[in-house]
Amino acid sequence: MTSLSKMPELVMENIIGFLDFRSVLTLRQVCRDFWNFIDDLKDSKLPDSKLKGLTLTVRKGRKLEFKIEYFDGSIDIIEYMENSRTYKEKITNLENSNFLDVAIQNDLKWILKFQRGNSDLFEIDANIYSFSLRPEDEQLYQDVIEKLSNCMNRKIKTKKLQIWANKNSEFLSIIQLIDPKFLVELSFCPICSVFETDEISKTEQWKMAKVFGCGQYFSDQHIKELTHFSKSSILTDCVSAEDVIHLKECFVKSPTFEYCDMTIKSTDANRELSVLWGPSNVSETEDDGTWYFRMANSDILVVSVEMQDTWPYWFYINLYREEHNSDIDSVGIIIHD
């Protein structure tokens, strides 16, 4: 009987065409002949992994976890650590192999090689809110990013990129792994640092994204970098009246703008805006104010400044698009041109 490894290439291609992504990866582990044959196949001959989301997480004890979600609702979790790889309760002894090489240069490479369409999410998480992480775990996170930057031979196709990181350089390294043609949303969670956009804002990925969120301190020196996003939400130390005016002038001309929400530690923008734009239409205190501006398509751009009335007394500055309707006219709201 002819062994599978000695079958004609066309027959093997047809067999692989009937298999799913995980079955092909299993077949690849059977012997070196299958390994080489599958490695040499064109991407178009391989089954679609139907990848919906991929999360890489560094955990306590120098562990790296891949969480792979598929569009059919199934999930795979693979855990890597020194000398071992665990998948579906099966532990593989990696012997002298570097587990990061196995995870990134081998497994991740193949997960992405089988990707045909666009995934919904690619996330890198250091589990850095955990107080149990040790310096060696943080070093592993940096090693993962370095390995990704040096070894990836194709851009990752995803709609949303979510990053948890300590350093601006880490955000910059990761964002450049993503294919800008498919990217829609950036969600950044800087820990113990102020997020600076100096170099990141020069990347195609930043320029092409339409949605941006920053869950920790976004540098107040870079507020003007938000103007090309249709949706944005940030937490920052301070926003000046000059920043608000710049955002307003850009957003009022934008056909795609929807909202920009800013949570702020302190600001005196309301008083300066009142001098420039006149009294607010709605003002319960001297720190609150709302103004309305006519947009190019007859919609209304609303600029709202509000102070929280309880500790810690955050300020909220929101700019958002609102449909022009009879309710606005009936209450005598002043609309600025």
VOGU-3710 file (C-alpha; in Angstrom, 3 decimals, decimal comma):
1> mtslskmpel> 0,000/0,000/0,000  1,302/3,455/-0,925  1,975/5,618/2,117  0,413/9,063/2,342  3,804/10,693/2,110  4,396/9,059/-1,290  1,117/10,163/-2,855  1,288/12,406/-5,943  1,371/16,106/-5,105  -1,972/16,787/-6,808
11> vmeniigfld> -3,651/14,128/-4,658  -2,098/15,590/-1,522  -3,251/19,087/-2,518  -6,801/17,782/-2,976  -6,722/16,059/0,423  -5,531/19,236/2,109  -8,278/21,139/0,302  -10,883/19,060/2,194  -9,268/19,549/5,602  -9,783/22,387/8,032
21> frsvltlrqv> -7,039/24,603/9,385  -6,379/22,628/12,562  -6,311/19,283/10,731  -3,643/20,557/8,344  -1,505/21,740/11,256  -1,871/18,291/12,827  -0,918/16,607/9,538  2,114/18,851/9,340  3,392/17,343/12,598  3,152/13,734/11,351
31> crdfwnfidd> 6,473/13,578/9,520  9,112/15,718/7,853  7,720/14,960/4,345  4,319/16,414/5,236  6,010/19,308/7,006  7,999/20,228/3,899  5,111/19,652/1,492  2,709/21,889/3,430  5,395/24,542/3,943  5,952/24,713/0,187
41> lkdsklpdsk> 2,265/25,061/-0,702  0,985/28,408/-1,922  -1,249/30,235/0,539  -4,182/29,853/-1,878  -3,972/26,049/-1,544  -4,354/26,132/2,235  -7,709/26,216/4,079  -8,915/29,451/5,657  -8,338/29,554/9,420  -11,506/31,705/9,756
51> lkgltltvrk> -9,675/33,669/12,419  -11,905/36,093/14,339  -9,560/37,211/17,090  -6,091/36,564/18,444  -4,858/37,613/21,885  -1,269/37,205/23,084  -0,946/37,462/26,876  2,156/37,333/29,064  1,305/35,774/32,434  3,021/35,273/35,779
61> grklefkiey> 5,820/32,705/35,708  7,213/33,597/32,260  4,240/32,133/30,445  2,899/33,193/27,059  -0,700/32,403/26,124  -2,356/32,469/22,705  -6,137/32,772/22,715  -7,441/32,053/19,211  -11,105/32,756/18,436  -12,816/31,566/15,255
71> fdgsidiiey> -15,894/32,866/13,469  -17,751/29,613/14,228  -17,560/30,459/17,951  -14,853/27,955/18,884  -11,760/28,931/20,860  -8,261/27,463/21,112  -5,873/28,301/23,944  -2,173/27,453/23,690  0,219/28,049/26,587  3,992/28,268/26,225
81> mensrtykek> 6,657/28,230/28,923  10,227/27,044/29,348  10,532/23,618/27,695  6,799/23,038/27,136  3,776/23,818/24,998  0,252/22,973/26,213  -2,726/22,620/23,867  -6,014/20,901/24,773  -4,400/19,425/27,909  -1,645/17,838/25,819
91> itnlensnfl> 1,813/18,914/26,979  4,599/18,832/24,392  8,180/18,761/25,631  10,106/21,394/23,693  13,425/20,026/24,988  16,108/22,555/24,078  13,945/24,680/21,778  13,359/28,318/22,678  9,646/28,476/23,518  9,337/31,973/22,016
101> dvaiqndlkw> 10,717/30,656/18,731  8,140/27,856/18,782  5,306/30,251/19,646  6,078/33,109/17,263  8,310/31,818/14,492  6,371/28,579/14,119  2,815/28,594/15,512  1,919/32,266/15,030  3,453/32,248/11,571  1,144/29,392/10,586
111> ilkfqrgnsd> -1,954/30,833/12,193  -1,467/33,960/10,076  -0,456/32,026/6,950  -3,897/30,360/6,962  -5,721/33,674/7,418  -7,705/34,683/4,331  -10,039/37,399/5,528  -9,860/40,148/8,095  -10,007/39,298/11,804  -11,993/41,431/14,247
121> lfeidaniys> -9,269/41,755/16,889  -5,542/41,425/17,474  -4,584/42,077/21,094  -1,319/42,060/23,020  -1,732/42,018/26,793  0,944/41,847/29,476  -1,616/41,220/32,224  0,126/44,254/33,667  -2,587/45,148/36,142  -1,522/42,025/38,051
131> fslrpedeql> 0,618/42,886/41,072  2,079/39,374/40,964  4,050/39,965/37,761  7,781/39,873/38,357  10,634/41,623/36,500  11,297/38,463/34,482  7,659/38,487/33,312  7,985/42,097/32,181  11,203/41,142/30,399  9,348/38,329/28,627
141> yqdvieklsn> 6,790/40,865/27,373  9,593/42,950/25,880  11,137/39,803/24,373  7,790/38,898/22,776  7,526/42,329/21,148  11,122/42,155/19,925  10,560/38,680/18,498  7,373/39,808/16,752  9,133/42,834/15,277  12,077/40,808/13,996
151> cmnrkiktkk> 10,362/37,640/12,796  7,021/38,585/11,254  7,194/38,235/7,475  3,637/39,419/6,826  1,381/42,141/8,173  -1,482/41,116/10,450  -4,940/41,733/8,964  -7,297/42,965/11,653  -10,006/45,587/12,119  -9,096/46,363/15,728
161> lqiwanknse> -5,714/46,526/17,452  -5,707/46,549/21,251  -2,448/47,011/23,162  -1,638/46,978/26,879  1,911/48,240/27,369  4,234/50,275/29,580  6,316/52,158/27,026  5,591/54,284/23,977  8,257/52,342/22,085  6,255/49,145/22,644
171> flsiiqlidp> 3,138/50,697/21,112  5,192/51,853/18,133  6,710/48,405/17,557  3,354/46,636/17,727  1,329/49,033/15,580  3,781/48,555/12,719  2,945/44,821/12,621  -0,577/45,595/11,389  -1,733/45,904/7,780  -3,006/49,517/7,567
181> kflvelsfcp> -5,405/48,702/4,702  -7,644/46,680/7,041  -7,226/48,592/10,296  -10,252/50,514/11,609  -9,817/50,876/15,373  -6,928/51,470/17,787  -7,433/50,814/21,497  -4,401/51,693/23,615  -4,019/51,097/27,344  -0,768/52,684/28,583
191> icsvfetdei> 0,153/51,743/32,144  2,358/53,927/34,381  3,179/56,296/31,546  1,818/59,144/29,478  1,001/58,111/25,937  2,931/60,208/23,397  2,125/60,125/19,677  5,389/61,653/18,390  6,456/58,696/16,226  3,229/56,697/16,222
201> skteqwkmak> 1,270/59,473/14,498  3,674/59,234/11,546  2,736/55,608/10,823  0,270/54,624/8,109  -1,616/52,569/10,682  -2,370/55,661/12,784  -3,312/57,702/9,737  -5,645/55,036/8,315  -7,505/54,178/11,541  -10,946/55,740/12,023
211> vfgcgqyfsd> -11,542/55,026/15,721  -9,190/55,661/18,653  -9,423/55,044/22,375  -6,805/55,639/25,073  -7,699/54,191/28,476  -4,953/55,949/30,421  -3,196/59,277/30,181  -3,013/60,597/26,645  -0,448/63,395/26,438  -2,129/66,802/26,437
221> qhikelthfs> 0,591/67,916/24,006  -0,941/65,777/21,257  -4,671/66,595/21,395  -4,546/67,974/17,846  -3,521/64,528/16,552  -7,124/63,352/17,079  -8,663/65,331/14,233  -8,663/62,598/11,561  -10,561/60,072/13,701  -14,319/59,831/13,261
231> kssiltdcvs> -14,617/58,522/16,843  -12,182/59,081/19,710  -12,193/58,772/23,475  -9,289/59,724/25,750  -8,287/60,410/29,342  -5,798/63,268/29,744  -4,414/65,778/32,254  -5,479/69,043/30,647  -7,173/70,403/27,528  -6,808/74,067/26,606
241> aedvihlkec> -9,336/76,325/24,916  -6,916/76,468/21,980  -7,129/72,673/21,649  -10,934/72,743/21,712  -11,048/75,481/19,081  -8,688/73,532/16,816  -10,768/70,365/17,169  -13,976/72,281/16,507  -12,627/73,886/13,345  -11,518/70,508/11,973
251> fvksptfeyc> -14,580/68,506/12,995  -17,084/71,048/11,691  -15,710/70,437/8,165  -15,462/66,663/8,445  -18,080/64,534/6,632  -17,207/61,461/8,733  -16,834/62,895/12,244  -19,123/61,402/14,919  -17,688/62,179/18,355  -14,628/63,058/20,419
261> dmtikstdan> -14,950/62,424/24,175  -12,284/63,718/26,556  -12,101/63,083/30,299  -9,786/65,634/31,915  -8,187/66,306/35,283  -8,380/70,090/34,958  -9,263/72,793/32,436  -10,282/76,436/32,303  -11,434/76,126/28,692  -15,055/77,019/29,464
271> relsvlwgps> -14,300/80,593/30,540  -12,038/81,263/27,569  -14,564/79,769/25,156  -17,310/81,948/26,648  -15,245/85,028/25,845  -14,618/83,863/22,277  -17,986/82,257/21,388  -20,290/84,205/23,657  -22,479/82,913/26,495  -23,210/79,213/26,555
281> nvseteddgt> -26,659/77,977/25,530  -26,687/75,713/28,580  -24,648/76,656/31,649  -25,485/75,463/35,143  -22,156/76,661/36,586  -19,260/78,784/35,391  -17,388/75,561/34,612  -20,114/74,182/32,320  -21,080/75,237/28,833  -22,562/74,045/25,541
291> wyfrmansdi> -22,227/75,633/22,093  -23,650/74,669/18,706  -22,044/75,082/15,276  -23,451/74,521/11,811  -21,686/71,797/9,827  -21,306/71,609/6,054  -24,213/69,182/5,555  -26,600/71,098/7,878  -25,919/68,810/10,860  -24,921/70,450/14,136
301> lvvsvemqdt> -21,571/70,136/15,904  -22,124/70,290/19,658  -19,272/71,346/21,953  -19,989/70,558/25,598  -17,897/71,312/28,706  -19,033/69,839/32,016  -17,529/69,407/35,478  -18,378/66,379/37,604  -20,226/67,548/40,730  -18,617/64,984/43,043
311> wpywfyinly> -15,022/64,069/43,885  -12,628/63,668/42,033  -14,317/66,464/40,007  -13,332/65,340/36,534  -14,046/67,595/33,588  -15,677/66,247/30,432  -15,275/67,949/27,072  -17,349/66,301/24,364  -17,647/67,241/20,710  -20,265/65,341/18,744
321> reehnsdids> -22,443/65,473/15,658  -26,182/65,971/16,075  -28,874/65,967/13,438  -30,437/69,388/12,931  -34,129/69,093/13,799  -37,082/71,236/14,821  -36,439/70,641/18,543  -33,206/72,592/18,335  -34,942/75,508/16,611  -37,934/75,491/18,990
331> vgiiihd> -35,885/76,137/22,143  -34,107/79,117/20,651  -30,620/77,653/20,689  -27,981/79,877/19,094  -26,266/78,091/16,218  -22,945/79,604/15,178  -21,905/79,558/11,529
//
